[in-house]
Amino acid sequence: MADIATLLEVGGPVAALGGGAAYARAKHPAAYWSTVGLPVSTVRLLSSYGSVMEACGLTVAPSRLRVLAVKATTRREVRPVPPRRGIIRPTSTGLRLRLRLAPGQEPADVAASAERLRHAWGVHGVYVTTLKPGVVELRVVGYDVLRRVRMPHKVVGGFLKVPVALREDATQFVRDYRTIPHQLTLGATLSGKSMYLRHLIAGLARQHVALVGIDCKRGVELAPFASRLSALATDPEQAADLLPVLVEEMEDRYDLIKARQGMARSTPDEEITSDIWGLPEHERPVPIVLFVDEVAELFLVATKKDEQRRDEMVTQLIRLAQLGRAAGIYLEVCGQRFGAELGKGATMLRAQLTGRVCHRVNDEASAKMALGDIAPKAVLAACAIAPERPGLAVAGDTSGGWSRIRTPYLSLGDAAETCRDSAHMVPDLPALKRFQP
């Protein structure tokens, strides 16, 4: 009887502690990581660092001086030298660690071993970033941060920068229009594409930017944000009237830039510009962001007359994509599919859209349309997105880099309220007055 009482006294708290840890790991992974995962992973990393690096092939032969010093002072075996480890810095989602590479190593060697390091240290993911020549940073993520998205408290933003999603390495995915002026966003129904667009509009609504929308679904996606829009077209006929006005606005801005370039020879070099950002602030026109939802609707035709209108609209979109950046006009093109089968000009327009975001799609061909020409390895990742995870997407650009991202939930009412609160920030653009909703 005494043995049973002792077993209950000792085993009861242990079982409760183990059960609580398992519950926290499943339901509250952030709390579990801070209390249990971080200490355990840190001890595991420190105790096995040398052997893990050697097993992953990330060690080099020691220098002659090191060999002589070890032999002269101890009788220990001379082991291969791993990269020099920096201080471990814990974070709310994992930890960060800097490595100084040994002579003869390169960052690609560490990146190739990231999956093996993940399994060796028992963490969710290991991501490698090059900081400077010879120094890389390991970003260790302790749990799946995309399962329940929580954006970092420290927001990385700025003018024409919108933190719209969270990457799988727990960093923010920022839509920067100055760096990537035009973007294509694809996704099937209920994939989270509308949520992504909602975050972009709500983020830009608080900035001194003109927002223009083309929503051929009779405005059901963009109409709730009408109070902040400078123009809105809800069918192809209205879009056919709006696009020439935007092209004319772009040409007027180029005339302004050319007038600024016609300066005297004594003008300092820093005052000569080739885009609106080099103009003095009091002369600089307000940037324009054009949102095109369901772009395929602009390409579909039923009659010969519609075909002529389609060709004109596509030509104007291509001109805006090719020339709009310098004039401060940026494109955000969304749809379910976007390929050559849409008709003449579709492939040419897609080639001008530097950024690519692909949510869950219905077939592999759609993923190839978005990512196949810039990051072929990302196509398989896009095809593996499950329907149970709306908002999950693969983001890439023409540099070939890509990553998984997920947009946090934002209700339509909250986004619309943000636009209503920012209605006073709608800029005065006389050319768009007749299109203002």
Number of C-alpha atoms within 10 A of each C-alpha: 6 7 8 10 10 11 11 13 11 11 13 12 11 12 12 11 12 12 12 13 20 14 13 17 17 11 12 13 22 21 15 20 23 16 13 13 21 20 13 13 19 16 12 14 17 12 11 13 18 19 15 18 21 16 14 16 14 21 22 18 14 14 11 9 9 13 14 11 12 15 13 9 8 9 8 8 9 15 15 16 17 22 22 12 14 12 9 14 12 16 16 14 24 26 18 18 16 21 20 18 22 18 11 8 15 16 19 12 13 25 18 12 18 19 14 18 23 17 12 17 22 15 18 17 22 24 19 20 15 16 12 9 10 16 17 21 20 20 23 26 23 28 21 17 23 21 12 16 19 16 19 14 6 7 11 13 15 11 13 19 18 22 21 24 28 23 22 22 24 25 17 21 21 19 20 17 21 15 12 17 23 26 24 24 28 27 25 18 14 16 25 24 26 20 21 23 21 23 22 21 24 23 20 20 26 18 15 16 22 22 23 25 27 27 26 24 15 13 18 10 19 26 18 17 26 20 22 30 25 24 22 27 26 19 16 22 15 15 21 18 13 22 21 17 15 21 18 12 18 22 15 13 21 19 13 18 23 15 10 18 15 10 12 7 7 6 11 9 8 7 12 16 15 14 18 22 16 16 18 11 10 6 12 17 18 17 19 22 22 22 23 24 26 21 21 18 17 24 22 14 15 7 8 9 9 16 15 11 18 23 16 15 22 21 19 18 21 20 15 24 24 16 18 25 22 20 26 22 24 25 24 21 23 24 20 21 23 27 18 13 10 17 17 14 18 20 15 16 21 22 16 19 24 18 25 24 26 34 32 29 24 15 12 14 16 23 27 21 20 31 29 16 13 22 19 15 13 23 22 15 17 27 21 11 20 13 14 9 17 20 25 29 30 26 24 22 19 16 10 13 12 20 16 23 27 28 27 21 17 13 12 17 11 12 21 22 16 19 25 17 14 18 18 11 18 20 18 11 14 8 13 16 11 11 18 17 14
